Amino acid sequence: MTPSTIELVPTAEDRRIARHAAAAIALTVAEAAIPLPLPGVKPGLANIVTLVVLARWGWREAVWVALLRVLAGSLLLGQFLAPGFFLSLSGSVASLLALGLAMHLPRRWFGPVSQSIVAAFAHIGAQLLVARLWLVPHDGVFYLTPVFAAAAVVFGTANGLIAARLLKELGGGKTAPVAQEP
């Protein structure tokens, strides 16, 4: 029997996704250390990375970064397959779907700030729905909607402004993927 090996050679795109996912994971872990006034209300700092990746390299790479962040972040924080993991995953999937739709809106009126707010509302909506269907089998969970909606507006706006500033400093929208790598 001859030994066989499979050699996986990472592409420039793989390295770029890994760098962005690492940045998002670091922000997720750092955010976990911030005391929260209300469980579930977090700034979502890692979403800034997702917004920048979406604007510069497209939805496909943003999906990879966001999902790798949820998976690795939950493993690092000891929440993998716990209720928090499923809440985070459902929120991320919903916000990615919302971003996938929002990125086709006219750029003249819809930029990183509005995309961030849309994503924040989708994230909160999905989390409330999962919490209602799985964790809290009572409609009382929806009484938290105004608090979470206010947080979505505040943090969505802040994250969108930071992403817009980063994009301005980095040079804006989509670029040729290979041109960015050495």
C-alpha positions in Angstrom: 0.0 0.0 0.0 1.4 3.3 -1.0 0.8 6.3 1.3 -1.3 9.0 -0.2 -1.4 12.6 0.8 -3.8 15.3 -0.1 -2.2 18.7 -0.1 -4.5 21.7 0.3 -3.0 24.9 -1.0 -4.7 28.0 0.4 -5.5 30.7 -2.1 -5.2 34.4 -1.6 -9.0 34.5 -1.0 -8.7 31.8 1.7 -6.0 33.8 3.5 -8.0 37.0 3.2 -11.1 35.3 4.6 -9.0 33.8 7.5 -7.6 37.3 8.4 -11.0 38.9 8.4 -12.6 36.0 10.3 -9.7 36.2 12.9 -10.4 39.9 13.3 -14.1 39.3 13.8 -13.4 36.5 16.3 -11.1 38.7 18.3 -13.8 41.4 18.5 -16.4 38.7 19.5 -14.2 37.5 22.3 -13.3 41.0 23.5 -17.0 41.9 23.4 -17.8 39.0 25.7 -15.8 40.7 28.4 -18.0 43.8 28.3 -20.6 43.8 31.1 -24.1 43.9 29.6 -27.0 45.9 31.2 -29.5 43.4 29.7 -28.7 39.9 28.5 -28.7 39.8 24.7 -28.0 43.5 24.2 -24.5 43.6 22.7 -22.8 46.2 20.4 -22.0 43.5 17.8 -18.6 44.9 17.0 -17.7 41.9 14.8 -20.4 43.0 12.4 -18.2 46.0 11.5 -15.8 43.5 9.9 -18.7 41.8 8.1 -19.9 45.1 6.7 -16.4 46.0 5.4 -15.9 42.6 3.8 -19.4 42.8 2.2 -18.6 46.2 0.7 -15.1 45.3 -0.5 -15.3 41.6 -1.5 -18.9 40.7 -1.7 -21.6 38.7 0.0 -20.0 35.3 -0.4 -16.9 36.3 1.6 -19.0 38.1 4.2 -21.0 34.9 4.8 -17.7 33.0 5.3 -16.4 35.5 7.8 -19.7 35.8 9.7 -20.2 32.0 10.0 -16.6 31.3 10.9 -16.9 34.0 13.6 -20.0 32.4 15.1 -18.5 28.9 15.1 -15.0 29.8 16.4 -16.3 32.4 18.8 -18.7 29.9 20.4 -15.9 27.4 20.7 -13.5 29.9 22.3 -16.2 31.1 24.7 -17.4 27.6 25.6 -20.9 28.2 24.1 -20.8 25.7 21.2 -24.2 24.0 20.9 -25.5 26.0 23.9 -28.6 28.1 23.5 -26.4 31.2 23.0 -24.8 29.6 20.0 -28.1 28.9 18.3 -29.3 32.4 19.0 -26.1 33.8 17.5 -26.3 31.5 14.5 -29.9 32.4 13.8 -29.2 36.1 14.1 -26.2 35.9 11.9 -28.0 33.9 9.2 -30.9 36.3 9.3 -28.7 39.4 9.1 -26.7 37.8 6.2 -29.9 37.2 4.3 -31.0 40.8 5.0 -27.6 42.1 3.9 -27.8 40.0 0.7 -31.0 41.8 -0.1 -30.0 45.2 1.1 -26.8 45.3 -1.0 -29.0 45.4 -4.1 -30.7 48.6 -3.0 -29.6 51.8 -4.6 -26.2 52.8 -3.2 -27.2 56.4 -3.4 -29.5 56.0 -0.4 -28.4 52.7 1.2 -24.8 52.4 2.4 -23.0 50.8 5.3 -25.1 52.6 7.9 -28.5 51.6 6.6 -27.2 48.1 5.8 -26.0 47.8 9.4 -29.3 48.9 10.8 -31.2 46.5 8.5 -28.8 43.7 9.6 -29.2 44.6 13.3 -33.0 44.4 13.0 -32.9 41.1 11.2 -30.5 39.7 13.8 -32.7 40.8 16.7 -35.8 39.5 15.0 -34.4 36.1 14.4 -33.1 35.9 18.0 -36.5 36.8 19.4 -38.2 34.3 17.2 -35.8 31.5 18.2 -36.1 32.5 21.8 -39.9 32.4 21.6 -40.1 29.1 19.7 -37.5 27.2 21.7 -36.4 28.8 25.0 -39.3 30.9 26.3 -42.6 29.3 25.1 -44.6 32.5 25.9 -45.4 35.6 24.0 -44.1 37.7 26.8 -40.7 37.5 25.2 -41.9 40.0 22.6 -42.3 42.6 25.3 -38.5 43.0 25.0 -38.9 44.1 21.3 -38.8 47.9 22.0 -35.6 47.5 24.0 -33.9 45.3 21.4 -35.2 47.6 18.6 -33.6 50.6 20.3 -30.4 48.7 20.7 -30.5 47.7 17.0 -30.8 51.4 16.0 -28.1 52.6 18.3 -25.6 49.8 17.7 -26.5 49.4 14.0 -25.9 53.1 13.4 -22.6 53.1 15.4 -21.3 50.0 13.7 -22.4 51.3 10.2 -20.6 54.7 10.8 -17.4 52.9 11.9 -17.6 50.6 8.8 -18.2 53.6 6.5 -15.2 55.3 8.0 -13.0 52.3 7.5 -14.2 51.8 4.0 -13.4 55.5 3.2 -9.9 55.0 4.6 -9.4 51.7 2.8 -10.7 53.0 -0.5 -14.3 52.0 -0.7 -16.2 49.3 -2.5 -15.4 46.1 -4.3 -11.9 45.6 -5.5 -10.2 42.9 -7.5 -9.4 40.2 -5.0 -6.0 39.3 -6.4 -5.0 43.0 -6.6 -5.2 43.3 -2.8 -2.8 40.4 -2.1 1.0 40.7 -2.2 
